[in-house]
């Protein structure tokens, strides 16, 4: 199957997923809580993508969902609440920049239906007879919950429009767009490295010379920016507003990064030297080479 044919199938899956979610929101029983109705619709769409993942035996069907659903949910909340204000446009700017870059990067780098993120087969193989449960719960449902939790500060933004745009909104915008720039540069540097690397060579130049996972740093920074927007809209919600971003950080620090570190050590013997010199997450000046 060609890449274009594979992308068409992914597109069809997402159209059906969004249609199913929209049908629930339009005709399903309401909970009288906009955020909860949206969460249920989000889970329904996730189930649709999961069905396609199982049908095509490729859980990478879900990969683009990460970046496609947040702007859709935010715009839906905006429309339903009929909110107004400059802060909403700043949030839309940051979310749109992030979603376009991340989705575009996935489309560009995904070879087609023959390729699946290497972590998915490993997780399913380790699960044995429970691989279908792990596929749904770990690869589809759990990330949906984390993304939704990290997106909830934008719900605060659309439901609290009494405050004018202030300095914290400017900080949030700079952090958000800066995060998108960091991810773009990191992915571009990695792409160029992959095109010219020799077997076993490690990536320790550019942003990757200051952080072993600069793309993850940029990703978490984006979600922090949304939390800052929420804080700017309602300081009363400060006690929980960063919870989603913290959950996102925990997922990377305790799941994704350890898996990638272990794989790199197995495939690239010199990677231990990178671990000894380069910060795992926060971009920091590297230590001198031995």
C-alpha positions as CSV (number, residue, x, y, z in Angstrom):
1,X,0.0,0.0,0.0
2,X,1.4,3.4,-1.0
3,X,1.8,6.2,1.6
4,X,-1.0,8.2,-0.1
5,X,-3.4,5.3,0.1
6,X,-2.5,4.8,3.8
7,X,-3.0,8.5,4.6
8,X,-6.4,8.4,2.9
9,X,-7.4,5.5,5.1
10,X,-6.2,7.4,8.2
11,X,-8.2,10.4,7.0
12,X,-11.4,8.3,6.6
13,X,-10.9,6.9,10.1
14,X,-10.7,10.4,11.5
15,X,-13.7,11.7,9.6
16,X,-15.7,8.8,11.0
17,X,-14.3,9.4,14.5
18,X,-15.2,13.1,14.4
19,X,-18.7,12.2,13.0
20,X,-19.3,9.8,15.8
21,X,-18.2,12.3,18.4
22,X,-20.3,15.0,16.8
23,X,-23.4,12.7,16.7
24,X,-23.0,12.1,20.5
25,X,-22.8,15.8,21.2
26,X,-25.7,16.6,19.0
27,X,-28.1,13.8,19.9
28,X,-26.7,11.9,22.8
29,X,-27.9,12.4,26.4
30,X,-26.5,15.5,28.0
31,X,-24.7,15.6,31.4
32,X,-25.4,19.3,31.6
33,X,-21.6,19.8,31.9
34,X,-20.0,20.9,28.6
35,X,-16.6,19.6,29.6
36,X,-18.0,16.2,30.5
37,X,-20.1,15.9,27.3
38,X,-16.9,16.7,25.4
39,X,-14.9,14.1,27.3
40,X,-17.4,11.4,26.5
41,X,-17.3,12.4,22.8
42,X,-13.5,12.4,22.9
43,X,-13.5,8.8,24.2
44,X,-16.0,7.8,21.5
45,X,-13.8,9.1,18.8
46,X,-10.8,7.3,20.4
47,X,-12.7,4.0,20.3
48,X,-13.4,4.6,16.6
49,X,-9.6,5.1,16.0
50,X,-8.9,2.0,18.1
51,X,-11.2,-0.1,15.9
52,X,-9.3,1.1,12.8
53,X,-6.0,0.4,14.5
54,X,-7.1,-3.2,15.2
55,X,-8.5,-3.7,11.7
56,X,-5.3,-2.6,10.1
57,X,-3.0,-4.1,12.8
58,X,-1.3,-0.7,13.2
59,X,-1.8,1.4,16.3
60,X,0.0,4.3,14.6
61,X,-3.5,5.2,13.4
62,X,-3.8,7.0,16.7
63,X,-0.6,9.0,16.4
64,X,-2.1,12.1,14.7
65,X,-5.1,12.1,17.1
66,X,-2.7,13.7,19.7
67,X,-2.4,16.8,17.7
68,X,-5.7,16.9,15.8
69,X,-8.2,16.7,18.7
70,X,-7.1,19.6,20.9
71,X,-7.8,22.5,18.5
72,X,-11.1,20.9,17.6
73,X,-12.2,20.6,21.2
74,X,-11.1,24.2,22.0
75,X,-13.0,25.6,19.0
76,X,-16.1,23.6,20.0
77,X,-15.9,25.0,23.6
78,X,-15.5,28.5,22.2
79,X,-18.6,28.1,19.9
80,X,-20.7,26.6,22.6
81,X,-19.9,29.2,25.3
82,X,-20.1,32.1,22.8
83,X,-17.1,33.5,24.6
84,X,-15.4,36.7,23.5
85,X,-12.0,38.3,24.1
86,X,-8.5,38.7,22.8
87,X,-7.2,35.9,25.1
88,X,-9.2,33.4,23.0
89,X,-7.4,34.4,19.9
90,X,-4.0,34.1,21.5
91,X,-4.9,30.6,22.6
92,X,-6.1,29.7,19.2
93,X,-2.9,31.1,17.7
94,X,-0.7,28.9,19.9
95,X,-2.8,25.8,19.6
96,X,-3.0,26.1,15.8
97,X,0.7,26.6,15.4
98,X,1.4,23.6,17.6
99,X,-1.2,21.4,15.9
100,X,-0.2,22.3,12.3
101,X,3.5,21.7,13.0
102,X,3.0,18.4,14.9
103,X,0.5,16.9,12.5
104,X,2.5,18.0,9.5
105,X,5.6,16.4,11.0
106,X,3.8,13.2,11.5
107,X,2.5,13.2,7.9
108,X,5.9,13.9,6.5
109,X,7.7,11.2,8.5
110,X,5.2,8.4,8.6
111,X,6.3,6.0,5.8
112,X,2.9,4.3,5.5
113,X,0.8,1.4,6.7
114,X,3.8,-0.9,6.9
115,X,5.3,1.2,9.7
116,X,4.2,1.3,13.3
117,X,5.8,3.2,16.2
118,X,8.3,0.7,17.6
119,X,7.0,1.1,21.1
120,X,3.5,-0.3,20.3
121,X,4.5,-3.8,19.1
122,X,6.9,-4.0,22.1
123,X,4.1,-3.1,24.6
124,X,1.6,-5.5,23.0
125,X,4.2,-8.3,22.9
126,X,4.9,-7.9,26.6
127,X,1.2,-8.0,27.4
128,X,0.8,-11.4,25.9
129,X,-2.9,-12.5,25.9
130,X,-3.9,-9.1,27.2
131,X,-2.4,-7.3,24.3
132,X,-5.8,-6.0,23.1
133,X,-6.4,-4.4,26.5
134,X,-3.0,-2.8,26.6
135,X,-3.5,-1.6,23.0
136,X,-6.7,0.2,23.9
137,X,-5.9,1.3,27.5
138,X,-2.2,2.1,27.2
139,X,-1.8,3.2,23.5
140,X,-5.2,4.9,22.9
141,X,-7.3,5.6,26.0
142,X,-4.6,6.8,28.4
143,X,-3.0,9.3,26.1
144,X,-6.5,10.7,25.3
145,X,-7.1,11.2,29.0
146,X,-3.7,12.9,29.5
147,X,-4.2,15.2,26.5
148,X,-7.8,16.1,27.7
149,X,-6.5,16.9,31.2
150,X,-3.7,19.1,29.8
151,X,-6.3,20.9,27.6
152,X,-8.7,21.7,30.4
153,X,-7.0,25.1,31.1
154,X,-8.5,26.3,27.8
155,X,-11.9,25.4,29.2
156,X,-11.2,27.8,32.0
157,X,-10.3,30.4,29.3
158,X,-13.6,30.1,27.5
159,X,-15.7,30.1,30.7
160,X,-13.9,33.0,32.4
161,X,-13.7,36.0,30.0
162,X,-13.9,38.8,32.6
163,X,-10.2,39.5,32.8
164,X,-8.5,41.6,30.1
165,X,-5.3,40.4,28.5
166,X,-2.3,41.0,30.7
167,X,1.4,40.3,31.0
168,X,0.8,36.6,31.9
169,X,-1.0,36.1,28.5
170,X,2.0,37.6,26.8
171,X,4.3,35.2,28.7
172,X,2.0,32.3,27.8
173,X,2.1,33.2,24.1
174,X,5.8,33.5,24.1
175,X,6.2,30.2,25.9
176,X,3.7,28.4,23.6
177,X,5.2,29.7,20.3
178,X,8.7,29.2,21.7
179,X,7.8,25.6,22.4
180,X,6.6,25.1,18.8
181,X,9.8,26.6,17.6
182,X,11.9,24.3,19.8
183,X,10.0,21.2,18.5
184,X,10.4,22.3,14.9
185,X,14.1,22.9,15.2
186,X,14.7,19.7,17.1
187,X,12.7,17.6,14.6
188,X,14.5,19.3,11.7
189,X,17.9,18.7,13.2
190,X,17.0,15.0,13.9
191,X,15.8,14.5,10.4
192,X,19.0,15.9,8.9
193,X,21.1,13.7,11.3
194,X,19.2,10.6,10.3
195,X,19.8,11.3,6.6
196,X,23.5,11.3,7.1
197,X,24.3,9.2,10.1
198,X,26.6,6.2,10.2
199,X,25.5,2.9,12.0
200,X,25.6,3.4,15.7
201,X,26.2,7.1,15.6
202,X,24.6,9.1,18.4
203,X,22.8,12.5,18.1
204,X,24.5,15.1,20.3
205,X,24.6,18.3,18.3
206,X,22.3,21.3,18.1
207,X,19.5,21.3,20.6
208,X,20.2,17.6,21.1
209,X,23.6,18.5,22.6
210,X,21.8,20.4,25.4
211,X,18.9,18.0,26.0
212,X,18.6,14.3,25.1
213,X,14.9,14.9,24.4
214,X,14.4,18.5,23.3
215,X,11.3,17.6,21.4
216,X,9.7,16.4,24.7
217,X,10.8,19.5,26.4
218,X,9.1,21.6,23.8
219,X,6.0,19.5,24.0
220,X,5.6,19.9,27.8
221,X,6.4,23.6,27.4
222,X,3.4,23.9,25.0
223,X,1.0,22.4,27.6
224,X,2.5,24.7,30.3
225,X,1.6,27.7,28.1
226,X,-2.0,26.6,28.0
227,X,-2.0,26.3,31.8
228,X,-0.6,29.8,31.9
229,X,-3.5,31.0,29.8
230,X,-5.9,29.3,32.2
231,X,-4.2,31.0,35.1
232,X,-4.4,34.4,33.4
233,X,-8.1,33.8,33.0
234,X,-8.8,32.6,36.5
235,X,-6.3,32.8,39.3
236,X,-8.8,31.0,41.6
237,X,-8.0,27.8,39.6
238,X,-4.3,28.0,40.3
239,X,-4.5,25.0,42.6
240,X,-5.2,22.5,39.8
241,X,-4.5,24.4,36.5
242,X,-1.0,22.8,36.0
243,X,-2.2,19.3,36.8
244,X,-2.6,18.2,33.2
245,X,0.9,19.6,32.2
246,X,2.4,17.7,35.2
247,X,0.7,14.5,34.0
248,X,2.1,15.1,30.6
249,X,5.6,15.6,32.1
250,X,5.2,12.4,34.2
251,X,4.2,10.4,31.1
252,X,7.3,11.4,29.3
253,X,9.7,11.1,32.2
254,X,8.5,7.8,33.5
255,X,7.3,6.0,30.3
256,X,8.4,7.4,26.9
257,X,11.9,8.6,27.9
258,X,13.0,5.5,29.8
259,X,11.8,3.3,26.9
260,X,13.8,5.4,24.4
261,X,16.9,5.6,26.6
262,X,16.9,1.8,26.9
263,X,16.5,1.3,23.2
264,X,19.3,3.8,22.4
265,X,21.7,2.1,24.8
266,X,21.0,-1.3,23.2
267,X,21.5,0.0,19.6
268,X,24.2,2.6,20.2
269,X,27.1,1.8,22.6
270,X,28.3,5.4,22.6
271,X,25.0,6.6,23.9
272,X,26.2,6.1,27.5
273,X,28.6,9.0,26.9
274,X,25.7,11.2,25.8
275,X,23.9,10.3,29.0
276,X,26.9,11.2,31.1
277,X,27.3,14.6,29.4
278,X,23.8,15.8,28.3
279,X,20.8,16.7,30.4
280,X,17.9,14.3,30.0
281,X,15.2,16.9,29.6
282,X,15.9,20.5,30.5
283,X,18.2,22.2,28.0
284,X,21.5,22.8,29.9
285,X,25.1,23.4,28.8
286,X,26.6,19.9,28.2
287,X,29.5,18.6,30.2
288,X,32.9,18.3,28.4
289,X,33.5,15.1,26.5
290,X,35.8,12.6,28.1
